[in-house]
Amino acid sequence: MNDAVTTLDELTAWLLDRAKSNPNEIGAASVEYLQVFGYTAYAYMWALMAKEAFGKESQDDFYASKLGTARFYFARLLPRIHSLSASVKAGSESLYMLNADQF
């Protein structure tokens, strides 16, 4: 969770800094940036659910399934923020290489 928040913080700072000299960076990064934000927000929610379920999983399958799903999320889905962050940091140049006539 801490890694996800740090990644989002650093990505936000990087994007804001780049946008000072090139406003196209915001639009070019918007989809991937919002996905990083969403994955991080969901991680927070899963952390809250896992905290509530921890210690109760032997009493109720509901809590066991919450913990299992949280583990899956943190192991398999949350790491996607790193490739999405790399896409954002690739910059806007490749997106704007073609002019309107080339479409």
VEXZALO-686704 format. One line per 3 residues: their letters; for each residue x, y, z of C-alpha. Coordinates in steps of 0.25 Angstrom, whole numbers, plus 2048, in hexadecimal, padded with zeros to 3 digits. Layout:
VEXZALO-686704
a	X:Y:Z ~ ...;
//
This chain:
VEXZALO-686704
mnd	800:800:800 ~ 80B:80A:804 ~ 812:807:7F6;
avt	805:80A:7EF ~ 803:817:7F6 ~ 812:81B:7F4;
tld	811:817:7E5 ~ 805:820:7E3 ~ 80B:82B:7EB;
elt	818:82B:7E2 ~ 810:829:7D5 ~ 807:835:7D9;
awl	813:83E:7DC ~ 81A:839:7CF ~ 80E:83C:7C7;
ldr	80B:84A:7CD ~ 81A:84D:7CA ~ 81A:849:7BC;
aks	80C:850:7B9 ~ 813:85D:7BD ~ 81B:85D:7B0;
npn	811:854:7A8 ~ 802:855:7AB ~ 800:849:7A1;
eig	806:840:7AC ~ 7F9:841:7B4 ~ 7F0:83C:7A9;
aas	7FA:831:7A4 ~ 7FB:82C:7B2 ~ 7ED:82D:7B6;
vey	7E8:81E:7B4 ~ 7F4:817:7BA ~ 7F5:822:7C6;
lqv	7E6:820:7C9 ~ 7E9:810:7C9 ~ 7F4:812:7D3;
fgy	7EC:81A:7DC ~ 7E0:810:7DB ~ 7E9:804:7DE;
tay	7EF:80C:7EA ~ 7E1:810:7EF ~ 7DC:801:7EE;
aym	7E8:7FD:7F5 ~ 7E5:806:801 ~ 7D7:800:801;
wal	7DC:7F2:801 ~ 7E5:7F5:80C ~ 7DA:7FA:814;
mak	7D2:7ED:811 ~ 7DD:7E4:814 ~ 7E0:7EB:821;
eaf	7D1:7E9:825 ~ 7D2:7DA:821 ~ 7DF:7D7:827;
gke	7DE:7CD:832 ~ 7CF:7CA:82F ~ 7D2:7C1:823;
sqd	7D2:7B4:82B ~ 7C4:7B8:830 ~ 7BD:7BB:823;
dfy	7C0:7B8:814 ~ 7BB:7C6:811 ~ 7C8:7CC:818;
ask	7D1:7C1:812 ~ 7CC:7C5:804 ~ 7CE:7D4:807;
lgt	7DD:7D1:80B ~ 7DF:7C8:7FF ~ 7DA:7D2:7F6;
arf	7E2:7DD:7FC ~ 7EF:7D4:7FB ~ 7EB:7D2:7EC;
yfa	7E9:7E1:7EA ~ 7F7:7E5:7F0 ~ 7FE:7DA:7E9;
rll	7F9:7DA:7DB ~ 7F1:7E7:7D9 ~ 7F8:7F2:7E0;
pri	806:7F0:7DA ~ 800:7F5:7CD ~ 802:803:7D2;
hsl	811:801:7CF ~ 80F:7FF:7C0 ~ 804:809:7BF;
sas	80E:813:7C6 ~ 818:810:7BB ~ 80E:813:7B0;
vka	80B:820:7B7 ~ 81A:823:7B8 ~ 81C:820:7A9;
gse	817:82E:7A7 ~ 80E:834:79C ~ 818:834:791;
sly	814:827:78A ~ 805:82B:78B ~ 807:837:783;
mln	810:832:779 ~ 805:831:76E ~ 7FE:83D:769;
adq	7EF:83E:766 ~ 7F1:83B:758 ~ 7F8:82E:75B;
f	7EB:828:761;
//
